[in-house]
């Protein structure tokens, strides 16, 4: 749980809640805009429309003190990078939860900064703490036929691999009240299952 704790210690909760609101707003907007396309292509339009909605909002998000954002160009695309002296954050939309993503040079470069690898977990000193930063990848979205997102995870890609460390931050679980507020406003949203504890018999 080293990466999770380090990220939560370095990033204000209020900022993470803003990110979750952006994900809900962006996914809903993408779903609505996809309706203008022929029905056969509605779902195909969802992934790029999600990016087109979320990335600009991440660029304009109110940043905590000490954080900065920038638009980074790669040979095939652009992406928003939010960073401080301690952490780096980029985003990616997917329709299902996975424990890996396709290897990209820019993600591998970021992941080589401060991720906790197996040697570090065993107690070996593998990095100079004052020069390394923790890279969090925000994976958001869920099924393309849903207006609201079902996935909003901050994961930690391992160096030289497309796989993630075991620990992650599920923003839906971190801020259930935000997810519930959007679901209550959306007629298409499916209610979340709530586990209600059964009362214990008297005398136990």
C-alpha positions as CSV (number, residue, x, y, z in Angstrom):
1,X,0.0,0.0,0.0
2,X,3.1,2.2,-0.2
3,X,2.1,4.0,-3.4
4,X,-1.5,4.6,-2.3
5,X,-0.5,6.1,1.0
6,X,2.3,8.2,-0.5
7,X,-0.1,9.6,-3.2
8,X,-2.9,10.4,-0.7
9,X,-0.3,12.1,1.6
10,X,0.9,14.3,-1.3
11,X,-2.4,15.2,-2.9
12,X,-5.2,17.1,-1.1
13,X,-8.5,15.2,-0.9
14,X,-10.4,18.2,-2.1
15,X,-8.4,18.1,-5.4
16,X,-9.1,14.5,-5.9
17,X,-12.8,15.2,-5.4
18,X,-12.6,17.8,-8.1
19,X,-11.1,15.2,-10.4
20,X,-13.9,12.8,-9.7
21,X,-16.5,15.5,-10.5
22,X,-14.7,16.2,-13.8
23,X,-14.9,12.5,-14.7
24,X,-18.7,12.4,-14.1
25,X,-19.3,15.6,-16.0
26,X,-17.0,14.6,-18.9
27,X,-18.5,11.1,-19.3
28,X,-22.1,12.4,-19.2
29,X,-21.2,15.1,-21.8
30,X,-19.6,12.5,-24.1
31,X,-22.6,10.2,-23.9
32,X,-25.0,13.0,-24.7
33,X,-22.9,14.2,-27.7
34,X,-22.6,10.7,-29.1
35,X,-26.3,10.8,-29.7
36,X,-25.8,13.1,-32.6
37,X,-24.1,10.3,-34.6
38,X,-25.8,7.5,-36.4
39,X,-26.9,4.9,-33.9
40,X,-24.5,2.3,-35.4
41,X,-21.6,4.5,-34.4
42,X,-22.7,6.0,-31.1
43,X,-20.6,3.7,-29.0
44,X,-17.6,4.1,-31.2
45,X,-17.7,7.8,-30.6
46,X,-17.7,7.5,-26.8
47,X,-13.9,7.0,-26.1
48,X,-12.7,10.1,-28.1
49,X,-15.6,12.2,-26.8
50,X,-14.7,11.3,-23.3
51,X,-11.1,12.4,-23.8
52,X,-12.3,15.6,-25.6
53,X,-14.4,16.4,-22.6
54,X,-12.1,15.4,-19.7
55,X,-8.7,16.5,-20.9
56,X,-9.6,20.3,-21.3
57,X,-11.3,20.2,-17.9
58,X,-8.1,18.7,-16.3
59,X,-6.1,21.5,-17.9
60,X,-8.4,24.1,-16.4
61,X,-8.9,22.5,-13.0
62,X,-8.2,24.6,-9.9
63,X,-4.8,23.3,-8.7
64,X,-3.6,23.1,-5.1
65,X,-0.6,25.2,-4.1
66,X,2.6,23.8,-5.6
67,X,0.9,22.0,-8.5
68,X,1.0,22.8,-12.2
69,X,-0.5,21.5,-15.4
70,X,0.7,21.3,-18.9
71,X,-0.3,20.0,-22.3
72,X,2.2,17.5,-23.6
73,X,2.5,16.5,-27.2
74,X,3.6,13.0,-28.3
75,X,4.0,11.7,-31.9
76,X,0.4,10.4,-31.9
77,X,-1.6,12.5,-29.4
78,X,-1.7,15.1,-26.7
79,X,-2.2,14.6,-23.0
80,X,-2.6,16.6,-19.8
81,X,0.1,16.3,-17.2
82,X,-0.6,17.5,-13.7
83,X,2.5,17.5,-11.4
84,X,4.1,18.8,-8.2
85,X,7.6,18.2,-6.9
86,X,6.3,14.9,-5.4
87,X,3.7,13.4,-7.8
88,X,2.8,13.3,-11.5
89,X,-0.7,12.5,-12.9
90,X,-2.0,11.7,-16.4
91,X,-5.4,10.2,-17.4
92,X,-6.6,7.5,-19.7
93,X,-10.2,6.3,-20.6
94,X,-11.1,2.6,-20.7
95,X,-14.4,0.7,-20.8
96,X,-13.4,-2.0,-18.3
97,X,-11.1,-2.3,-15.3
98,X,-7.7,-3.9,-16.1
99,X,-4.4,-4.5,-14.3
100,X,-2.4,-3.3,-17.3
101,X,-2.3,-0.8,-20.2
102,X,-0.5,-0.8,-23.5
103,X,3.2,0.3,-23.0
104,X,3.8,3.8,-24.1
105,X,7.2,5.6,-24.0
106,X,5.9,8.6,-22.0
107,X,4.2,6.4,-19.4
108,X,7.3,4.2,-19.0
109,X,9.4,7.3,-18.5
110,X,7.0,8.7,-15.8
111,X,6.8,5.3,-14.1
112,X,10.5,5.1,-13.8
113,X,10.5,8.0,-11.4
114,X,9.2,7.0,-8.1
115,X,7.2,3.8,-8.3
116,X,7.6,1.2,-5.5
117,X,9.0,-1.9,-7.1
118,X,9.5,-5.4,-5.6
119,X,13.0,-4.5,-4.3
120,X,11.8,-1.5,-2.5
121,X,8.9,-3.5,-1.0
122,X,11.5,-5.9,0.4
123,X,13.3,-3.0,2.1
124,X,16.2,-2.3,-0.3
125,X,17.0,1.4,-1.0
126,X,16.5,1.6,-4.7
127,X,16.0,5.4,-5.3
128,X,17.1,8.8,-4.1
129,X,13.9,10.1,-2.5
130,X,14.6,13.8,-3.2
131,X,14.8,13.3,-7.0
132,X,12.0,10.8,-7.6
133,X,8.3,11.4,-8.1
134,X,5.3,9.1,-7.8
135,X,3.4,8.6,-11.1
136,X,-0.4,8.0,-10.8
137,X,-2.4,7.1,-13.9
138,X,-6.1,8.0,-13.7
139,X,-8.1,5.4,-15.5
140,X,-11.8,6.4,-15.9
141,X,-14.9,5.5,-17.9
142,X,-16.6,2.1,-17.9
143,X,-19.1,0.6,-20.4
144,X,-19.7,2.8,-23.4
145,X,-23.5,2.3,-23.2
146,X,-23.6,3.9,-19.7
147,X,-24.0,7.7,-19.4
148,X,-22.2,7.9,-16.0
149,X,-18.8,6.4,-15.4
150,X,-18.3,3.2,-13.4
151,X,-14.5,3.4,-13.2
152,X,-12.4,6.1,-11.7
153,X,-9.2,4.5,-10.4
154,X,-5.8,6.0,-9.7
155,X,-3.3,3.2,-10.4
156,X,0.5,3.1,-10.3
157,X,2.2,1.6,-13.4
158,X,5.3,-0.4,-12.7
159,X,8.6,0.6,-14.4
160,X,9.4,-1.2,-17.6
161,X,6.0,-2.9,-17.6
162,X,2.4,-2.2,-18.6
163,X,1.2,-3.7,-15.4
164,X,0.2,-1.8,-12.2
165,X,1.3,-2.1,-8.6
166,X,-1.2,-4.0,-6.4
167,X,-2.4,-0.9,-4.6
168,X,-4.7,1.7,-6.2
169,X,-7.1,4.5,-5.2
170,X,-10.7,4.0,-6.2
171,X,-12.1,7.5,-6.3
172,X,-15.7,6.2,-6.4
173,X,-15.1,4.5,-3.0
174,X,-13.1,7.5,-1.7
175,X,-16.0,9.9,-2.4
176,X,-19.2,7.8,-2.4
177,X,-21.3,10.9,-1.8
178,X,-20.2,12.5,-5.0
179,X,-21.0,9.4,-7.0
180,X,-24.4,9.1,-5.3
181,X,-25.2,12.8,-6.0
182,X,-24.7,12.3,-9.8
183,X,-26.6,9.0,-9.8
184,X,-29.5,10.6,-8.1
185,X,-29.7,13.2,-10.8
186,X,-29.4,10.8,-13.7
187,X,-32.6,8.8,-14.6
188,X,-30.5,6.2,-16.4
189,X,-28.2,5.5,-13.5
190,X,-28.5,2.1,-11.8
191,X,-28.7,2.3,-8.0
192,X,-25.7,1.0,-6.2
193,X,-26.1,-2.1,-4.0
194,X,-25.9,-1.3,-0.4
195,X,-25.1,-3.9,2.2
196,X,-27.2,-3.4,5.3
197,X,-26.1,-5.1,8.5
198,X,-28.7,-7.4,10.0
199,X,-29.5,-6.6,13.6
200,X,-28.2,-9.1,16.1
201,X,-30.6,-11.0,18.2
202,X,-31.1,-9.7,21.8
203,X,-28.7,-11.3,24.1
204,X,-25.7,-11.7,21.7
